[in-house]
Amino acid sequence: MSVTVRVPAKVNVQLAVGAARPDGFHDLANVFLAVGLYDEVTVTPAPELRVTCEGPDAGQVPLDRTNLAARAAIALAGRRGIEPNVHVHIAKDIPVAGGMAGGSADGAAALLACDTLWGTGASREELLEICAELGSDVPFSLVGGAALGVGRGERLTALEVGGTFHWVFAMAGRGLSTPAVFREFDRLAEGRRIPEPVASADLLAALAKGDPDALAATVSNDLQPAALSLFPELADTLAAGRDAGALAALVSGSGPTTAFLARDAEAAEKVAEALRVSGTCGAVRVAAGPVAGATVL
């Protein structure tokens, strides 16, 4: 038998970043929204652990044990004293190195798929604990919806959302390394006092009301200046989206994908078409959220 899990991408509607900690990480106030762009991860019993991948950007996905999906299988198997002998196949549609948690999504999906395949009976709490060990964004990929992540972003509180938000995502011609963006954040912040990261009360209220105009007025990303410093061309993409009528335009997470909030589905299609012909970006995708997290199909 095999088990397939579908898992969504995310957009950060707020990413507040604190100063670097002694361990090199940063405290965050990270407001996640899961959106309807999906990877599907299928696990099948095999003589040994193997990873394969198909889809856009598949050539950029590591197929060894550094892949988060492989690491998830190894972590769960290790806790149960078994060998992680599965073939993990990733059907990829979330951009690679795009700031939309594609790798984290695959880790969460593989974890849930292996748990189901092996019948380990892991509790939700144990799965989330393993997710947090794998990476800061992995727990949210498991739960989906909307949530505030604190600490490194791995400690989650579910958030109320009063409606559907419509987004357009513009993919860049190359990726950005998340560690490199954080290093640039530290460089740009040198000599300045960085305040403790906190979630915006106005932003949380806008999510709860389902009000796109109020949300647009409050979205923010403290990593955006660092991403623009490393990838200045993203400014042209952001401007093109704003000129096309987007209510808000921001870099998604550590980038380089840019995210544009639209008032409704029709407005999103208009922004998407303008971005496609702008010459400022690669592929353009439309998606809405919130959506459910990792789900066994």
C-alpha positions as MATLAB code, in Angstrom:
seq = 'MSVTVRVPAKVNVQLAVGAARPDGFHDLANVFLAVGLYDEVTVTPAPELRVTCEGPDAGQVPLDRTNLAARAAIALAGRRGIEPNVHVHIAKDIPVAGGMAGGSADGAAALLACDTLWGTGASREELLEICAELGSDVPFSLVGGAALGVGRGERLTALEVGGTFHWVFAMAGRGLSTPAVFREFDRLAEGRRIPEPVASADLLAALAKGDPDALAATVSNDLQPAALSLFPELADTLAAGRDAGALAALVSGSGPTTAFLARDAEAAEKVAEALRVSGTCGAVRVAAGPVAGATVL';
ca = [
       0.000    0.000    0.000;
       0.951    3.639   -0.240;
      -0.229    6.794    1.525;
      -0.528   10.229   -0.116;
      -0.727   13.471    1.852;
      -1.590   16.861    0.365;
      -0.020   19.884    2.067;
      -0.404   23.628    1.389;
       1.954   26.546    0.950;
       1.894   29.471    3.355;
       2.095   33.221    3.235;
       3.286   35.301    6.180;
       0.836   38.151    6.652;
       3.088   39.419    9.439;
       6.695   38.479   10.090;
       8.156   40.384   13.033;
      11.806   39.502   13.680;
      13.725   40.044   16.889;
      17.471   40.385   17.377;
      19.729   37.376   16.871;
      19.795   35.053   19.892;
      22.974   33.428   21.250;
      22.012   30.220   19.367;
      21.918   32.140   16.082;
      18.139   31.971   15.715;
      15.771   34.927   16.005;
      12.615   35.219   18.071;
       9.648   35.751   15.763;
       6.035   36.802   15.785;
       4.973   35.016   12.630;
       1.364   35.161   11.448;
       0.886   32.295    9.008;
      -1.939   31.803    6.524;
      -2.152   28.529    4.592;
      -3.057   29.041    0.918;
      -4.273   26.717   -1.806;
      -1.018   25.852   -3.589;
      -0.135   22.245   -2.799;
       2.548   19.583   -2.824;
       1.557   15.929   -2.615;
       3.857   13.465   -0.866;
       3.388    9.718   -1.355;
       5.178    7.110    0.775;
       5.411    3.455   -0.214;
       7.254    0.586    1.515;
      10.700    0.081   -0.052;
      13.938   -1.847    0.628;
      15.577    1.405    1.766;
      14.857    5.111    2.103;
      14.611    6.789   -1.290;
      13.354   10.216   -2.385;
      12.094   11.185   -5.846;
      10.477   14.407   -7.041;
       8.490   15.675  -10.025;
       7.035   19.024  -11.009;
       8.236   22.607  -11.475;
      11.667   23.227   -9.919;
      12.032   19.498   -9.144;
      15.664   19.699  -10.233;
      16.371   22.019   -7.288;
      15.043   19.571   -4.686;
      17.697   17.497   -2.842;
      17.020   13.773   -3.131;
      19.298   12.631   -0.303;
      18.818   12.450    3.468;
      19.058   16.236    3.805;
      15.584   16.535    2.251;
      13.098   17.460    4.996;
      10.730   14.704    3.853;
      13.508   12.136    4.304;
      14.462   13.648    7.653;
      10.842   13.369    8.786;
      10.744    9.656    7.927;
      14.057    9.111    9.741;
      12.871   11.035   12.829;
       9.613    9.115   13.193;
      11.256    5.740   12.498;
      13.958    6.495   15.067;
      11.348    7.126   17.753;
       9.725    3.763   17.005;
      12.940    1.762   16.675;
      12.291    0.824   13.042;
      14.109    1.447    9.786;
      12.811    4.299    7.582;
      12.452    1.994    4.596;
      10.103    3.965    2.359;
      10.078    5.481   -1.081;
       9.094    9.138   -0.628;
       7.764   10.696   -3.830;
       7.111   14.446   -3.916;
       4.779   15.914   -6.538;
       5.885   19.527   -6.269;
       3.775   22.575   -7.021;
       4.913   24.918   -4.217;
       7.847   27.066   -5.389;
      11.300   25.922   -4.277;
      13.316   28.410   -2.171;
      10.439   30.856   -2.570;
       9.577   31.785    1.009;
       6.352   29.733    0.928;
       7.567   26.824    3.125;
       7.673   24.244    0.323;
      10.389   22.178    1.970;
       8.712   22.465    5.355;
       5.421   21.386    3.786;
       7.072   18.255    2.393;
       8.508   17.436    5.815;
       5.101   17.724    7.476;
       3.439   15.699    4.719;
       6.028   12.917    4.854;
       5.715   12.747    8.640;
       1.930   12.355    8.507;
       2.177    9.899    5.603;
       4.719    7.676    7.379;
       2.713    7.805   10.604;
      -0.325    6.592    8.645;
       1.586    3.972    6.640;
       3.344    2.497    9.676;
       0.378    2.848   12.031;
       2.623    4.328   14.696;
      -0.283    5.889   16.567;
       1.652    9.076   17.245;
      -0.398   11.764   18.992;
      -0.876   15.196   17.442;
       1.426   16.557   20.151;
       4.191   14.100   19.255;
       3.883   14.875   15.551;
       4.126   18.605   16.299;
       7.159   17.975   18.510;
       8.897   16.157   15.650;
       7.870   18.955   13.273;
       9.498   21.545   15.545;
      12.715   19.496   15.571;
      12.714   19.480   11.768;
      12.308   23.232   11.263;
      10.551   26.413   12.327;
       7.826   26.357    9.638;
       7.123   22.609    9.693;
       4.563   22.632   12.545;
       2.374   25.147   10.711;
       2.475   23.058    7.537;
       0.960   20.231    9.566;
      -1.871   22.282   11.099;
      -2.665   24.830    8.346;
      -5.451   27.382    8.639;
      -4.098   30.513   10.292;
      -1.823   30.680   13.298;
       0.562   32.869   15.241;
       3.990   31.287   15.596;
       6.349   32.492   18.319;
       9.787   31.409   19.461;
      11.414   30.425   16.172;
       7.867   30.347   14.768;
       7.315   26.745   15.857;
       5.074   27.419   18.896;
       1.626   27.901   17.412;
      -1.647   29.446   18.492;
      -4.568   28.986   16.094;
      -6.167   32.218   14.883;
      -9.747   32.984   13.964;
     -10.324   34.011   10.344;
     -13.662   35.507    9.337;
     -13.512   34.929    5.599;
     -11.430   33.988    2.572;
      -8.489   36.115    1.457;
      -7.445   36.155   -2.195;
      -3.763   36.263   -3.115;
      -1.534   36.447   -6.154;
       2.004   35.057   -5.970;
       4.761   36.067   -8.369;
       7.699   33.688   -8.611;
      11.191   35.068   -9.110;
      13.734   33.799  -11.598;
      15.959   32.424   -8.836;
      15.737   31.429   -5.190;
      16.916   33.086   -2.007;
      18.555   31.270    0.879;
      16.665   31.814    4.135;
      19.893   31.804    6.227;
      21.403   34.370    3.842;
      18.366   36.638    4.250;
      18.600   36.432    8.045;
      22.333   37.227    7.858;
      21.522   40.282    5.756;
      18.833   41.260    8.288;
      21.492   41.127   11.016;
      23.909   43.172    8.898;
      21.313   45.858    8.181;
      20.281   45.933   11.857;
      23.822   46.322   13.173;
      24.029   49.091   15.770;
      20.242   49.444   16.061;
      18.045   48.273   18.923;
      15.643   45.634   17.621;
      12.321   45.588   19.507;
      10.766   42.379   20.786;
       8.582   40.883   18.056;
       4.845   41.018   18.769;
       1.790   40.299   16.646;
      -0.177   43.327   15.500;
      -3.546   43.542   17.280;
      -4.988   45.388   14.271;
      -3.812   42.630   11.933;
      -5.321   39.883   14.102;
      -8.592   41.825   14.193;
      -8.563   42.184   10.389;
      -8.101   38.420   10.012;
     -10.930   37.726   12.458;
     -13.261   40.071   10.551;
     -12.238   38.715    7.147;
     -11.635   42.300    6.003;
      -9.111   42.506    3.116;
      -8.792   46.311    3.288;
      -8.001   46.230    7.001;
      -5.582   43.349    6.487;
      -3.850   45.225    3.660;
      -3.238   48.166    5.995;
      -1.493   45.972    8.555;
       0.559   43.312    6.683;
       4.311   43.575    7.281;
       7.538   41.652    6.848;
      10.678   42.628    8.751;
      12.763   40.474    6.376;
      11.637   42.415    3.306;
      14.462   45.018    3.390;
      17.023   42.216    3.612;
      15.413   40.295    0.739;
      15.340   43.469   -1.386;
      18.967   44.168   -0.517;
      19.979   40.752   -1.850;
      17.492   40.765   -4.758;
      16.802   44.415   -5.735;
      14.729   43.457   -8.794;
      11.911   42.363   -6.465;
      11.070   46.050   -5.998;
       9.937   46.186   -9.645;
       7.638   43.205   -9.115;
       6.135   44.758   -5.985;
       5.521   48.020   -7.847;
       3.908   46.204  -10.788;
       1.466   44.464   -8.480;
       0.557   47.659   -6.670;
       0.046   49.457   -9.993;
      -2.284   46.627  -11.043;
      -4.566   47.294   -8.099;
      -3.298   44.972   -5.358;
      -4.417   46.122   -1.922;
      -1.024   45.152   -0.480;
       2.273   43.885   -1.843;
       5.025   42.239    0.159;
       7.817   39.706   -0.016;
       6.584   36.334    1.229;
       8.673   35.207    4.209;
      12.364   35.255    3.311;
      11.459   35.565   -0.377;
      11.936   35.827   -3.231;
       8.280   35.053   -4.012;
       6.193   38.225   -3.787;
       2.617   38.157   -2.487;
      -0.243   40.462   -3.440;
      -3.514   40.734   -1.547;
      -6.589   41.341   -3.707;
     -10.109   42.362   -2.712;
     -11.778   39.318   -4.307;
     -11.211   36.499   -6.816;
     -11.931   38.735   -9.838;
      -9.472   41.392   -8.668;
      -6.853   38.691   -8.070;
      -7.126   37.507  -11.677;
      -6.630   41.091  -12.917;
      -3.515   41.546  -10.776;
      -2.198   38.186  -11.932;
      -2.642   39.036  -15.598;
      -0.908   42.401  -15.170;
       2.029   40.709  -13.451;
       2.273   38.058  -16.199;
       2.778   40.742  -18.862;
       4.917   43.056  -16.696;
       8.204   41.287  -17.434;
       9.182   41.627  -13.774;
       8.723   38.008  -12.670;
       8.415   34.391  -13.732;
       5.322   32.290  -13.127;
       2.300   33.877  -11.486;
      -0.200   31.911   -9.365;
      -3.539   32.756   -7.783;
      -4.590   31.123   -4.493;
      -6.936   31.736   -1.591;
      -6.729   30.997    2.096;
      -7.015   29.866    4.756;
      -7.017   26.166    3.834;
      -6.470   23.002    5.872;
      -2.992   21.757    6.681;
      -1.480   18.382    5.789;
      -4.301   15.983    4.886;
      -4.271   12.277    4.044;
      -5.949   11.804    0.659;
];
